[in-house]
Amino acid sequence: MSNIFFTSDHHFGHKNILKFSERPFADINEMDEMLIQKWNEKITPEDEVYHLGDVGLSSSGKLRKILDRLNGKIYLINGNHEKSAQACHTRFEWIKDYHELVVKDDEFERGEQMIVLFHYALREWNASHWGTYHLYGHSHGTLPDDPTSLSFDIGVDCHDFYPLSYEEVKAIMKTKNWKPPFEKENR
């Protein structure tokens, strides 16, 4: 049985990301190897991974070698640095700008949970007022988290360089102080 995972902003092969995001690696080779290791520690070949953009900034040949080492079926949401990933399009199940994922989950009233996947943070998204989750990347942890919003930065810089499972995402969302905006107060 496959599990669902989410991640973003690996920036494989991107030397300047070490400085920009203050990543604790000596060089890009060390960074790339650690990112691959942490990915494969959690993800099996059967798992589904939704990558929310900025996979890598290296040549497409180098990026393809990295992608071939990563476990899972990868679905890519375009970020603002996807030229090399686009050249490796056959490694992805699909590539889109935006996606609304519906996950079967009996804990929810309708037996499913919708998750809006986009590279950029949104203040509002489809069905956000009904409890739909929103995952984003791009900001590398620089946006303050809103404890009243069912959204957060799924990028590797925010999660010790690991992808997060659907269950981990749901656990984080349960800590939020979100209230349906149209809920009637008990009188």
Order of alpha helices (4+ residues) and beta strands (2+ residues): beta-alpha-alpha-beta-alpha-beta-alpha-beta-beta-beta-beta-beta-beta-alpha
